[in-house]
Amino acid sequence: MCSTVLSYDILIQDRDGRDISYIVDKRRELPRIPVNQMGGEMGRVLAVVLALTTLMAMASSALAEEPAKYNFASVQGNKNIQILPGGNGTGNMFFYNIEGNRITHVTLEVSHAPDGWQVAIQPPPGETQVEINGQVITVTENLYVEPSEASSEVIKDVPEDMVCIPVAQRGYALAKEAKIIVRVPATAELGTQEEIIVSATACWLGQGGSVAFSQSRDFDFTVEVVSEVTEYQEKIQDGDGGANKWLLWIAGAAAIVLLALVTLFYLRRRRG
């Protein structure tokens, strides 16, 4: 919803009685005060003071009100999901808000899924009470993301309903996590690959409580039906792993030689 700004006239007269009009933008009405009804020089002074005070108040209000910045930032955790026939698999998405100064309200829905497959979204849609300029309204959404700041280090003090995620070229940020839970039918054939699309819509509320702006994007997941779920593993070995291996071989060989010498010495003594 776009706010409508109204214009009002403030009538000021100079010493010769000529009118000097100023157009002032204000959301509440200002009365038109003709000087000739205020009486003499005092009336003109009061009119000038009133006009200057109004202009200063509006200038201060304009400076204090920061322009709205809308931020719909997200990261997809995993795009490929492996699931056994009759089993469940999970995909995730993360939403954060480090560039905006308005709360981002996010709604999620499954826009595409194979027939017979079950796809659930966590958290499910629910009602959130939002207060805007003293007015309480109800918003239906899956989650909301309040403005926060990026950190150059891993954030340790993380609220219960949020997670800390890395953000390219910015460091780390607090984010809200959303998940899809996919259940594959037991009759699904091995090797089957299907696409699941989750549509996310972000909206921001205006002063009256209605939607002032919205933006949408899709998250694509590829689900593969497999006979065995393989987990990706990556292990970094120490830089001296090769040297340690050779030391073990040398120590073992030395032990065998020492044992052979001791045995030979023992046999010679018995013969002697």
Backbone as a ProteinNet text record, in pm:
[ID]
protein_1_A
[PRIMARY]
MCSTVLSYDILIQDRDGRDISYIVDKRRELPRIPVNQMGGEMGRVLAVVLALTTLMAMASSALAEEPAKYNFASVQGNKNIQILPGGNGTGNMFFYNIEGNRITHVTLEVSHAPDGWQVAIQPPPGETQVEINGQVITVTENLYVEPSEASSEVIKDVPEDMVCIPVAQRGYALAKEAKIIVRVPATAELGTQEEIIVSATACWLGQGGSVAFSQSRDFDFTVEVVSEVTEYQEKIQDGDGGANKWLLWIAGAAAIVLLALVTLFYLRRRRG
[TERTIARY]
84	0	88.4	63.4	141.7	76.3	155.3	104.1	73.8	-36.4	-74.8	-39.5	39	81.1	-7	-66.9	-155.7	-79.7	-123.1	-60.9	-157.2	-107.3	-190	-121.9	-203.1	-152.8	-137.4	-28.1	-11.9	-4.3	-96.2	-107.2	-28.7	66.1	146.5	139.7	129.4	124.3	246.7	297.1	407.8	353	440.2	398.1	297.9	304	211.8	79.7	62.8	-62.8	-70.9	40.5	40.3	59.2	-9.3	-4.5	121.3	185.9	299.8	264.2	235.1	187.5	300.3	305.6	400.4	322	367.7	304.8	381.7	311	375.8	311.8	395.5	345.1	332.1	216.6	192.9	80.3	89.9	-11.1	-133.1	-119.1	-236.4	-265.9	-390.8	-432.1	-388.8	-340	-306.3	-412.3	-460.5	-565.6	-511.1	-593.2	-559.7	-585.2	-478.9	-489.3	-470.8	-574.9	-560.5	-512.2	-414.2	-352.8	-447.7	-533.8	-619	-718.9	-730.3	-819.3	-744.3	-614.3	-535.3	-502.9	-520	-505.1	-366.4	-339.2	-221.3	-89.3	12	149.5	167.9	102.7	116.5	66.4	-38.7	-91.3	8	73.6	172.3	290.9	333.4	444.9	407.9	289.4	245.4	233.9	187.3	174.5	310.4	408.8	542.9	602.3	584.9	637.2	573.1	442.1	371.4	422.5	443.1	491.2	630.6	720.3	857.2	861.6	781.1	777.6	729.9	627.6	574.8	677.9	746	847.6	962.5	1006.2	1113.9	1073	949.4	901.2	895.6	849	840.7	978.9	1072.9	1209.4	1273.6	1252.6	1308.3	1247.7	1116.9	1050.3	1101.8	1126.8	1176.6	1316.5	1399.8	1535	1536.5	1442.4	1440.4	1390.3	1303.6	1245.4	1338.3	1399.8	1493.2	1415.9	1460.4	1391.2	1386	1277.4	1259.4	1357.5	1418.9	1508.9	1457.8	1424.3	1369.1	1478	1492.5	1597.5	1540.3	1551.3	1505.4	1625.4	1707.9	1830.5	1810.1	1863.5	1842.3	1958.6	1972.6	2072.1	2005.9	2027.5	1974.8	2080.7	2043.3	2140.4	2183.1	2090.5	2122.2	2019.1	2067.8	1978.9	1949.5	2036.4	2018.9	1989.7	1880.9	1837.3	1825.4	1887.9	1877.9	1785.5	1689.3	1589.3	1567.1	1553.4	1520	1371.5	1331.3	1187.8	1112	1006.3	929.5	992.2	1103.6	1172.6	1151	1215.1	1203.6	1338.3	1332.4	1452.4	1422.8	1527.7	1510.5	1595.9	1538.4	1611.2	1589.9	1682.9	1667.7	1701	1645.5	1665.6	1687.3	1766.2	1795.3	1764.7	1702.6	1665.4	1727	1788.7	1850.5	1822.4	1852.6	1814.4	1919.4	2030.6	2138.9	2150.7	2069.1	2075.3	1950.9	1846.8	1721.7	1699.2	1596.8	1555.7	1407.5	1348.4	1209.7	1203	1104.8	1087.7	1041.3	1105.6	1069.8	978.5	857.5	760.2	762.2	784.6	807.6	697.7	641.4	542.1	598.5	585.3	638.8	527.3	540.5	444.7	511.9	464.6	516	442.7	515.6	452.6	461	550.4	559.2	613.5	546.7	590.6	531.2	599.6	545.6	416.7	333.1	208.1	238.5	168.4	184.5	296.4	376.2	483.6	430.9	473.5	431.2	543.8	509.8	607.9	548.2	615.8	572.1	676.8	631.3	720.6	721.8	840.7	858.5	937.8	892.8	770.4	646.6	533.9	410.1	358.4	264.9	208.6	133.2	143.9	75.7	47.3	-21.9	-58.9	36.7	80.6	170.9	103.7	103.4	48.4	156.4	126.7	222.1	159.3	234.3	186.7	255.7	176.6	228.6	163.4	245.3	196.5	78.3	88.4	-16.5	-132.5	-134.9	-242.3	-194.4	-266.9	-230.2	-301.9	-224.3	-282.1	-229.7	-295.6	-258.1	-202.5	-83.8	-18.5	-4.8	-45.5	-28	101.4	192.1	325.3	389	497.2	575.3	682.3	740	842.4	862	928.6	964.7	1110.2	1177	1318.2	1335.9	1380.8	1405	1541.9	1559.9	1690.3	1799.4	1917.1	2032.6	2157.4	2271.5	2397.5	2489.5	2570.9	2669.5	2782.8	2848.6	2960	3081.4	3197.2	3320.7	3362.5	3303.8	3334.7	3208.4	3228	3113.8	3034.4	2903.8	2817.6	2790.9	2827.5	2812.2	2677.8	2632.2	2505.2	2391.4	2344.9	2243.4	2108.2	2003.9	1870.5	1823.9	1729.9	1686.1	1627.6	1555.4	1487.7	1568.8	1699.4	1783	1911.3	1984.2	2112.9	2212	2338.8	2444.4	2494.4	2495.5	2538.4	2649.5	2738.3	2839.4	2777.1	2818	2770.6	2892.8	2894.6	3009.6	3041.6	3168.3	3221.8	3162.8	3083	3025.8	3058.5	3098.3	3127.3	3017.7	2945.3	2841.8	2716.3	2602.1	2474.6	2379.7	2286.4	2178.5	2071	2017.6	1919.6	1811	1695.8	1586.7	1593	1576	1584.1	1443.7	1422.9	1300.7	1338.7	1257.4	1288	1171.7	1206.4	1104.5	1131.7	1027.6	1038.7	966.5	1042.6	990	977.2	861.1	839.4	814.3	898.3	889.9	803.8	713.2	632.3	720.7	674.7	749.8	759.6	668.2	667.1	757.2	822.8	908.1	1024	1053.9	1160.3	1296.9	1393.4	1530.3	1582.2	1657	1711.6	1621.3	1497.5	1404.5	1453.8	1447.6	1482.3	1363.7	1324.7	1211.2	1248.8	1178.3	1204.7	1094.2	1133.8	1040.6	1075.9	974.3	995.7	918.4	987.7	926.6	932	816.8	808.3	803.7	890.6	896.6	856.8	767.7	723.9	751	826.1	854.5	770.6	720.3	643.8	681	656.5	684.4	560.5	530.4	407.1	427.4	321.9	323.9	267.5	253.4	207.6	65.6	-16.3	-153.5	-170.6	-61.5	-70.6	-87.6	-115.8	-128.5	9.3	16.7	144.2	189.1	310.1	364.6	447.8	511.5	599.2	617.5	635.8	656.2	753.3	813.8	910.4	906.2	926.4	918.4	1040	1070.8	1174.5	1147	1205.7	1184.6	1311.6	1292.1	1400.8	1377.9	1473.3	1461.6	1539.4	1473.9	1536.4	1523.6	1632	1630	1635.6	1533.8	1524.6	1551.7	1645.7	1681.3	1646.5	1578.8	1544.4	1660.4	1719.2	1838.7	1816	1901.8	1893.7	1970.4	2063.1	2143.4	2182.6	2162.3	2196.7	2344	2419.6	2562.5	2586.9	2662.9	2695.2	2831.8	2838.1	2963.8	3058	3179.2	3279.1	3408.2	3466.4	3592.4	3682.4	3804.6	3896.2	4031.3	4081.5	4212.1	4313.9	4418.3	4522.3	4629.3	4702.5	4811.7	4918.8	4990.3	5093.7	5207.1	5233.1	5341.7	5291.3	5172.8	5116.1	5207.3	5270.2	5359.9	5483.6	5540.7	5659.4	5627.9	5512.1	5474.1	5458.7	5406.4	5389.9	5523.5	5624.3	5757.5	5823.7	5803.3	5859.6	5804.7	5677.5	5618.5	5679.9	5700.3	5762.2	5905.2	5981.8	6119.5	6123.9	6035	6031.8	5994.5	5900.6	5861.6	5975.4	6044.8	6157.1	6268.7	6296.8	6399.7	6364	6237.1	6194.5	6213.5	6183	6199.2	6347.1	6433.8	6577.5	6631.4	6588.8	6633.9	6589.8	6467.2	6417.3	6496.3	6532.5	6610.7	6750.5	6813.9	6946.6	6943	6842.5	6830.6	6810.5	6729.8	6706.1	6833.5	6909.3	7034.5	7136	7146.3	7239.5	7202.3	7071.3	7025.5	7056.5	7036.7	7064.6	7214.1	7301.7	7445	7491.1	7435.1	7472.9	7434.2	7319.2	7277.2	7367.5	7411.8	7500.2	7639.5	7678.5	7811.1	7811.8
-117	0	123.1	214.3	336.6	444.6	517.3	625.2	747	815.2	935.5	1057.2	1147.6	1268.9	1383.9	1454.9	1566.3	1697.6	1799.7	1931.4	2032.4	2121.4	2222.9	2358.2	2463.7	2599.6	2664.9	2735.4	2821.2	2964.1	3047.6	3183.5	3280.1	3350.3	3450	3580	3691.8	3823.1	3904.6	3983.7	4071.7	4202	4300.2	4423.7	4503	4487	4559.1	4486.8	4374.2	4301.5	4205.7	4186.1	4091.8	3949.5	3856.2	3716.7	3648.7	3571.2	3487.1	3344.6	3255.9	3119.8	3019.2	2927.1	2816.6	2685.3	2594.5	2463.1	2367.2	2307.1	2219.6	2081.9	1977.5	1840.4	1793.7	1748.6	1703.3	1602.9	1501.9	1397	1436.3	1535.8	1582.3	1726.9	1763.1	1891.8	2007.3	2113.9	2236.9	2341.3	2414.3	2514	2632.3	2689.8	2812.5	2931.5	3005.5	3113.7	3247.7	3318.1	3450.4	3551.7	3631.4	3724.6	3837.2	3877.1	3991.8	3965	3838.4	3804	3796	3809.6	3791.5	3924.5	4030.6	4160.9	4218.4	4304.4	4387.4	4314.3	4378.5	4330.1	4197.9	4178.9	4054.5	3935.4	3955.8	3847	3803.2	3900.5	3864.8	3790	3833.4	3764.6	3621.6	3601.5	3466.6	3377.4	3435.2	3356.3	3310.9	3402.4	3366.1	3258.8	3273.7	3174	3038.3	3036.2	2910.8	2842.8	2922	2865	2806.8	2882.1	2833.6	2709.1	2706.4	2589.6	2466	2484.6	2371.7	2318.8	2411.3	2369.5	2296.2	2342.7	2277.9	2139.1	2127	1998.1	1896.1	1940.6	1848.6	1811.3	1904.9	1873.7	1772.4	1789.1	1694.5	1557	1552.6	1424	1354.6	1430.7	1371.5	1315.2	1387.8	1339.3	1216.5	1210.9	1098.7	971.4	981.7	864	813.9	699.7	642.3	578.8	595.6	532.7	380.8	321.5	176.6	100.3	-2.4	-90.7	-233.5	-295.2	-430.2	-530.4	-636	-734.5	-874.9	-949	-1088.3	-1174.2	-1206.5	-1282.7	-1426.7	-1520.3	-1661.6	-1745.6	-1863.8	-1962	-2099.1	-2175.8	-2312	-2408.3	-2491.6	-2582	-2694.6	-2777.6	-2891.7	-2900.9	-2920.4	-2928.6	-3072.4	-3164.9	-3306.5	-3388.8	-3465.2	-3546.1	-3690.8	-3780.9	-3925.2	-3988.7	-4068.2	-4128.5	-4273.8	-4361.7	-4501.1	-4512.7	-4615.4	-4636.8	-4649.5	-4570.8	-4572	-4490	-4421.2	-4345	-4195.3	-4123	-3977.8	-3912.1	-3792.1	-3711.2	-3566	-3490.6	-3351.5	-3256.9	-3144.2	-3034.4	-2908.3	-2814.1	-2694.7	-2567.4	-2457	-2321.9	-2229.6	-2125.7	-2031.1	-1889.8	-1810.7	-1673.2	-1577.5	-1469.6	-1372.6	-1231.4	-1132.5	-994.4	-899.5	-882.4	-796.7	-666.3	-649.2	-528.1	-441.5	-491.8	-417.9	-356.9	-271.4	-214.1	-236.2	-332.3	-371.5	-523.2	-568.5	-712.6	-779	-889.8	-965.7	-1081.3	-1083.6	-1189	-1288.1	-1416.6	-1516.8	-1623.1	-1648.6	-1754.9	-1858.1	-1987.4	-2096.1	-2189.7	-2240	-2339.2	-2428	-2551.8	-2647	-2621.3	-2571.4	-2538.6	-2652.9	-2750.8	-2866.9	-2985.9	-3101.8	-3226.5	-3342.8	-3457.7	-3573.2	-3623.9	-3681.5	-3739.3	-3855.3	-3857	-3964.8	-3943.9	-3839.7	-3809	-3708.9	-3724.2	-3634.4	-3535.6	-3408.1	-3303.7	-3208.9	-3196.5	-3107.6	-2999.3	-2883.5	-2770.4	-2739.8	-2723.4	-2682.6	-2552.3	-2453.4	-2452.3	-2436.9	-2489.5	-2476.7	-2333.3	-2296.8	-2161.6	-2139.1	-2020.8	-1984.8	-1836.5	-1792.7	-1651.8	-1580	-1462	-1379	-1245.3	-1203.2	-1073.1	-966	-865.9	-758.9	-625.4	-541.6	-408.7	-304.3	-225	-119.6	11.7	103.3	235.6	224.9	131	114.5	27.6	-14.5	-98.8	-242.7	-337.3	-478.7	-548.4	-615.5	-689.1	-832.5	-921.4	-1062.7	-1095.8	-1157.8	-1195.6	-1347.4	-1409	-1553.1	-1577.2	-1653.4	-1672.6	-1798.2	-1843.7	-1955.8	-1908.1	-1793.2	-1737.1	-1589.4	-1519.1	-1380	-1361.3	-1264.6	-1238.9	-1091.8	-1065.3	-927.6	-880	-750.4	-699.1	-731.5	-765	-793.2	-745.4	-764.7	-719.7	-838.3	-825.6	-929.7	-921.7	-1035.6	-1043.1	-1102.1	-1050.5	-1102.2	-1235.5	-1270.2	-1395.4	-1477.4	-1604.5	-1692.8	-1639.4	-1627.9	-1574.1	-1684	-1658.6	-1759.1	-1747.1	-1624.9	-1602.9	-1606.1	-1727	-1746.2	-1773.6	-1697.7	-1724.5	-1866.3	-1912.9	-2052.8	-2088.8	-1996.9	-2027.5	-1985.1	-1960	-1915.8	-1998	-1981.8	-2047.5	-1944.4	-1975.1	-1889.7	-1951.6	-1874	-1925.2	-1836.3	-1893.7	-1810.5	-1738.7	-1614.6	-1534.8	-1487.1	-1515.1	-1481.8	-1332.9	-1301.6	-1165.1	-1078.8	-1137.2	-1059.4	-1118.8	-1245.5	-1308.9	-1406.5	-1373.7	-1461.9	-1380.1	-1450.1	-1382.5	-1477	-1418.7	-1496.6	-1522.1	-1644.5	-1681.2	-1769.8	-1767.6	-1858.8	-1975.2	-2097.8	-2216.9	-2270.4	-2308.9	-2376.8	-2509.5	-2612	-2745.3	-2799.6	-2883.2	-2964.3	-3110.1	-3182.1	-3324.3	-3402.4	-3482.4	-3554.5	-3702.9	-3759	-3902.8	-3967.1	-4065.4	-4134.2	-4260.4	-4287.1	-4409.9	-4534.9	-4639.3	-4764.9	-4830.4	-4793.8	-4851	-4776	-4671.3	-4592.7	-4676.6	-4668	-4748	-4687.5	-4775.6	-4730.1	-4652.8	-4549.1	-4466.6	-4354.4	-4350.8	-4244.5	-4110.7	-4009.8	-3873.3	-3781	-3707.9	-3616.4	-3478.5	-3377.4	-3239.1	-3189.7	-3123	-3059.3	-2910.8	-2825.6	-2680.6	-2620.1	-2542.1	-2467.8	-2320	-2254.1	-2111.3	-2031.9	-1933.4	-1847	-1705.9	-1646.5	-1509.6	-1426.3	-1319.7	-1227.3	-1101.8	-1048.1	-924.8	-835.1	-706.7	-606.7	-520.8	-485.8	-415.9	-265.5	-194.4	-49.2	6.1	137.6	201.8	162.5	131.2	92.3	-54.8	-133.3	-275.1	-363.5	-305.2	-385.6	-402.6	-490.9	-520.8	-402.3	-353.2	-241.2	-287.3	-404.4	-454.9	-604.4	-680.2	-824.9	-871.8	-987.2	-1045.7	-1196.8	-1270.2	-1416.9	-1478.5	-1601	-1680.8	-1827.5	-1913.9	-2058.6	-2128.9	-2240.6	-2328.2	-2465.3	-2511.1	-2638.6	-2747.4	-2861.5	-2978.1	-3097.6	-3173.5	-3295.7	-3415.6	-3501.5	-3617.7	-3743.5	-3825.9	-3951	-4068.7	-4167.4	-4288.7	-4387.2	-4425.3	-4509.6	-4631.5	-4732.4	-4853	-4838.3	-4743.2	-4719.6	-4572	-4510	-4368.7	-4357.6	-4294	-4275.8	-4134.2	-4125.9	-3996.5	-3950.8	-3825.5	-3768.2	-3748.9	-3802.7	-3789.8	-3736	-3642.6	-3582.9	-3572	-3621.9	-3623.3	-3568.5	-3477	-3417.5	-3481.4	-3538	-3600.8	-3497.9	-3529.3	-3441.2	-3438	-3328.7	-3312.7	-3412.3	-3465.4	-3561.7	-3704.6	-3726.8	-3861.7	-3960.6	-3920.5	-4009.7	-4044.6	-3945.4	-3970.5	-4065.7	-4046.3	-4136.3	-4279.3	-4295.6	-4429.1	-4497.6	-4425.6	-4484.2	-4515.7	-4430.3	-4458.5	-4587.3	-4611.9	-4737	-4857.2	-4845.9	-4956.3	-4982.2	-4877.2	-4892.7	-4954	-4905.5	-4960.5	-5108.3	-5146.2	-5287.1	-5374.2	-5324.7	-5401.4	-5416.2	-5309.1	-5315.4	-5415.9	-5420.6	-5516.7	-5660.4	-5685.1	-5820.7	-5860	-5767.5	-5796.6	-5822.5	-5740.3	-5758.7	-5893.6	-5931	-6060.2	-6173.8	-6160.1	-6264.1	-6276.4	-6163.7	-6165.9	-6228.6	-6193.9	-6252.4	-6403.3	-6446.3	-6590.5	-6661.9	-6603	-6663.7	-6672.4	-6566.8	-6568	-6676.1	-6691.1	-6791.6	-6932.2	-6956.5	-7090.7	-7123.8	-7028.3	-7051.2	-7083.4	-7019.8	-7045.7	-7187.3	-7230.2	-7366.3	-7471.2	-7445.7	-7540.9	-7542.7	-7421	-7412.6	-7484.8
0	0	0	-86.5	-95.6	-10.8	65.7	149	62.9	94.6	22	105.2	49.7	119	73.7	166.8	135.1	146.2	70.9	73.8	134.2	220.5	284.1	269.6	265.5	250.7	387.6	408.4	525.7	473.6	512.6	458.9	547.7	488	560	482.4	552.6	489	530.1	436.4	470.5	529.3	550.8	616.2	533.9	402.2	314.5	295.8	364.3	354.3	239.1	165.9	53.5	103.3	37.2	79.2	26.1	112.7	72	112.7	17	46.9	34.4	126.2	124.1	118.8	35.2	26.5	116.9	209.9	308.6	302.2	288.1	289.2	433.8	471	608	606.3	692	692.8	777.4	861	934.1	892.9	898.2	845	935.4	873.3	943.9	910.3	1007.3	979.1	900.5	822	746.6	838.9	865.6	963.7	894	864	802.9	906	865.3	958.1	997.8	907	935.8	1048.2	1091.2	1201	1333.3	1331.3	1452.4	1518.2	1443	1504.8	1502.6	1404.2	1406.8	1393.7	1448.1	1436.6	1508.5	1622.5	1698.4	1618	1542.3	1461.3	1355.7	1291.8	1190	1251	1369.3	1435.5	1469.7	1523.5	1559.1	1435.9	1325.5	1203.2	1152.5	1157.5	1113.2	1202.9	1334.1	1429	1405.4	1383	1358.5	1232.6	1127	1001.5	1015.8	1081.7	1099.9	1187.2	1292.1	1379.9	1305.3	1221.6	1143.6	1045.2	977.2	880.9	948.7	1064.9	1137.9	1186.8	1233.4	1281.8	1169.2	1052	939.5	888.1	890.7	847.8	940.6	1071.9	1168.2	1150.5	1124.6	1103.7	979.8	872.9	748.5	766.6	845.5	868.1	956.7	1054.3	1148.4	1083.3	982.5	918.2	808.2	831	734.1	619.3	496.8	383.1	399.5	356.4	370.2	281.7	338.7	265.7	281.1	168.9	169.7	131.8	211.5	186.8	196.2	85.2	78.8	41.2	139.7	116.4	160.7	82.3	112.7	61.9	120.8	80.1	81.5	-24.3	-29.9	20	117.3	177.5	85.8	42.8	-42.9	-154.8	-276.7	-392	-433	-394.9	-430.7	-306.5	-312.5	-198.3	-243.4	-170.3	-196.8	-93.7	-143	-54.3	-94.9	3.5	-21.8	-55.5	-128.1	-153.1	-21	-5.8	117.9	229.3	201.6	304.9	294.5	387.2	393.9	366.3	314	292.2	323.8	352.3	395.7	311.8	276	213.3	295.6	288.3	370.9	296.2	349.4	297.1	415.5	393.5	500.4	452.6	541.2	507.9	609.9	559.5	649.2	599.1	682.9	653.5	711.5	640	688.7	608.9	507.8	425.5	439.3	504.1	512.6	649.6	657.9	785.7	812.2	744.1	765.1	786.6	863.5	887.3	758.3	722.5	602.9	642	587.3	614.1	497.3	526.5	422.1	425.5	308.2	290.9	193.7	227.9	147	103.1	-18.7	-68	-171.7	-180.9	-279.2	-410.3	-509.2	-637.2	-737.8	-712.4	-800.9	-723.2	-739.6	-677.2	-756.2	-760.6	-833.7	-770.6	-853.3	-803.2	-708.5	-597.3	-501.7	-400.8	-419.3	-324.7	-222.1	-99.2	7.7	39.8	38.2	68	172.2	285	393.5	415.3	460.2	486.6	636	689.6	828.8	834.2	909	989.8	902.1	948.1	871.1	879.2	793.2	800.5	930.4	982.9	1106.8	1108.8	1214.1	1227.3	1321.9	1280.1	1359.7	1385.9	1512.3	1548.5	1530.8	1450.4	1420.7	1457.6	1529.1	1565.4	1478.5	1408.3	1320.7	1359.8	1410.2	1451.7	1547.6	1642.9	1742.1	1698.7	1573.2	1521.7	1510.5	1567.9	1566.2	1451.1	1365.9	1254.5	1258.9	1187.9	1183.7	1045.7	1044.3	919.8	916.3	807.2	788.2	713.1	773.1	715.8	772.9	708.5	762.3	859.3	829.8	917.3	884.7	975	950.8	992.6	928.7	955.8	989.2	1109.3	1151.1	1103	1085.1	1042.3	1143.9	1094.7	1179.6	1106.9	1169.7	1111.5	1086.5	982.2	953.3	1055.3	1075.8	1170.4	1099.7	1133	1072.9	1134.2	1248.7	1316.9	1335.4	1365.6	1391.1	1510.3	1492.7	1598.1	1700.7	1824.6	1930	2002.9	2022.3	2091.5	1989.2	1957.3	1853.7	1919	1886	1941.3	1910.4	1990.3	1981.2	1845.4	1782	1656.2	1533.9	1551.2	1440.2	1433.8	1324.4	1306.3	1252.6	1265	1211.3	1081.2	973.8	843.9	787.7	706.5	639.5	519	498.7	386.5	308.5	180.6	97.3	105	129.2	131.9	242.7	331.4	441.3	577.6	581.3	709.3	748.8	855.7	908.7	940.1	938.7	963.9	1034.6	1109.8	1170.8	1066.4	1065.5	962.8	1022.7	958.3	990.2	891.2	942.7	858.3	827.8	704	662.3	598.3	619.1	568.3	485.8	388.7	323.1	359.3	391	424.1	315.1	242	125.6	160.1	133.6	152.5	16.7	-15.4	-144.7	-129.4	-223.7	-214.9	-216.5	-150.8	-146.1	-283.4	-373.5	-507.9	-605.5	-560	-648.9	-699.4	-827.9	-887.6	-857.8	-839.3	-814.4	-934.9	-907.9	-1014.4	-1059.5	-1009.2	-1046.8	-993.8	-1076.4	-1036.7	-1063.2	-961.9	-974.1	-920.5	-969	-927.9	-835.4	-730.8	-637.7	-632	-646.8	-646	-529.3	-450.5	-340.2	-375.3	-373.1	-403.3	-273.1	-262.7	-144	-184.2	-107.3	-131.1	-6.7	-25	85	66.9	176.6	169.5	286.2	265.2	366.8	384.2	507.9	539	539.4	493.2	494.7	623.4	630.8	753	789.3	691.2	720.8	751.6	742	772.7	651.1	534.1	413.2	348.8	250	185.7	101.9	131.4	55.8	-62.7	-47.3	-153	-131.8	-239.4	-228.2	-336.3	-312.1	-404.9	-390.1	-500.1	-497.6	-563.4	-522	-587.1	-561.3	-645.2	-636.1	-589.5	-520.4	-479.1	-542.8	-622.1	-693.6	-619.7	-598	-537.4	-632.1	-645.7	-725.2	-630.3	-637.7	-549.5	-630.6	-583.2	-649.7	-559.1	-616.6	-542	-554.4	-440.7	-440.3	-352.1	-370.6	-287.7	-157.9	-157.5	-38.1	-36.9	76.8	89.4	124.2	36.2	59.5	109.5	215	271.8	222.7	188.5	140.7	258.8	246.5	351.2	293.1	362.8	321.6	443	431.5	544.9	502.6	579.5	552.6	645.9	589.8	669.2	703.7	810.1	850.3	743.5	739.2	637.5	651.6	773.3	793.2	794.2	735.8	735.7	664.9	552.8	480.1	561.3	629.9	711.4	825.9	889.3	998.1	949.5	829.5	773.7	754.8	702.7	683.9	816.8	917.6	1049.3	1107.7	1085.8	1134.1	1064.2	933.7	859.8	910	931.3	977.6	1116.8	1206	1341.2	1340	1255.5	1246.2	1194.3	1090.6	1036	1139	1214.5	1317.2	1425.3	1462.3	1564.1	1516.1	1387.8	1333.4	1330.8	1288.9	1285.3	1425.6	1522.9	1660.1	1715.2	1684.6	1730.4	1668.8	1541.4	1474.3	1536	1568.9	1629.6	1768.4	1845.5	1978.9	1969.1	1875.7	1859	1816.8	1724.8	1678.2	1791.4	1871.6	1983.8	2084.6	2109.6	2204.8	2155.5	2028.2	1973.7	1980.6	1954.1	1957.9	2100.9	2199.2	2336.2	2378.2	2332.1	2367.2	2302.6	2181.7	2114.6	2178.5	2229.9	2291.5	2424.7
[MASK]
++++++++++++++++++++++++++++++++++++++++++++++++++++++++++++++++++++++++++++++++++++++++++++++++++++++++++++++++++++++++++++++++++++++++++++++++++++++++++++++++++++++++++++++++++++++++++++++++++++++++++++++++++++++++++++++++++++++++++++++++++++++++++++++++++++++++++++++++

